[in-house]
Amino acid sequence: MVETTQQPAIDTSALTLSVVVPVYNEYEVLPEFHRRLQTVLRACSADYEILYVNDGSSDPSLAIIQGLHSQDPHIAWIDLSRNFGKEIALTAGLDHTHGDVVIVIDADLQDPPELIPELLAVWQQGYDVVYAKRSERQGETWLKRATARGFYYLMGKLTHTHIPQNTGDYRLLSRRAVDALGRLREHHRFMKGLFAWIGFPQKEVVYQRHPRHAGATKWNYWKLWNFALDGLTSFSTLPLKLASYLGFILALCAFLFGAWIIVKTLFFGEPVPGYPSLMVVILFLGGVQLLFIGVLGEYLGRMFDETKQRPLYFINAYQRRSVSGCTPINTSSAMSRLPSAVGCNGTKNSAAGPPP
């Protein structure tokens, strides 16, 4: 059972800070990102680890991460067996953190690492989740900003879980928040919703989001559309209820319209409306039926994926940070829910996540 008492403020010199960075084809920005992140973390009094998760990159991202690891003993890295998507890569990173506090950040430098001290300061006030809220979204088109506003508005109306608007994955998580997320093993993951669903005391920190430092975004509108569907179907059954409500309304309207035609024909001798009006009604009802068959298919498809109970991910290689007296571990083809093995100094060498 998860304890719900609020944690007191803790001296950062006595804790370990983990930073999870999912990476997919980010070789152009990685060196500058690491330089800035390293500068911020070195200024903190806490011990820290930086965990890069390579999500099947096809560019030299992994080679750059390995080079950084050889230069910085605080770096650990995971190489997934293929591209599983950002949400799964983020989950793999959270599964392998060892810190008392975990920070999730993207590598594109749209989210500035310099905000980390402020996140830590708010965490010390007793919050388990401190999320970064964007005051501006520089470098994004008006269409993307408009669709993002519409999506968050729709999620706020259709779900019972409050998901803060204008927030990404950039946030700080306490250890108990990370452990709670580790118990949620669904495949179609909408992490922003899961961060909110676990509850615990949460607070925002407002910041200005910068344009991407280098490279191109990996999110096109088709991927964003599917991502929105994952979020909606994961946290709301209202589309299914809407099908029932609309079906009832259309059936009632059809009954009343049919009754009106019978009355007109019997009492006024007017002929039944002809072919054009009949085709309009048939095509309209057929379109509505196909639409909601598609809605049912979205839910059924996700249920089908969950019933397979496949691991969330596989790991091609995992290199822990270099710790004095502890030999880094390199694993291959590890499954995502294997039990953790206790390593030296009481740390854990996990193949690919927490035990089921």
Beta strands, then each sheet from edge to edge (+ up, - down):
strand 1: 16-23
strand 2: 47-54
strand 3: 75-80
strand 4: 101-104
strand 5: 129-137
strand 6: 167-174
strand 7: 202-209
strand 8: 314-319
strand 9: 330-331
strand 10: 334-335
strand 11: 341-342
strand 12: 348-349
sheet 1: 7+ 5+ 6- 4+ 1+ 2+ 3+ 8- 9+
sheet 2: 7+ 5+ 6- 4+ 1+ 2+ 3+ 8- 10+
sheet 3: 11+ 12-
end
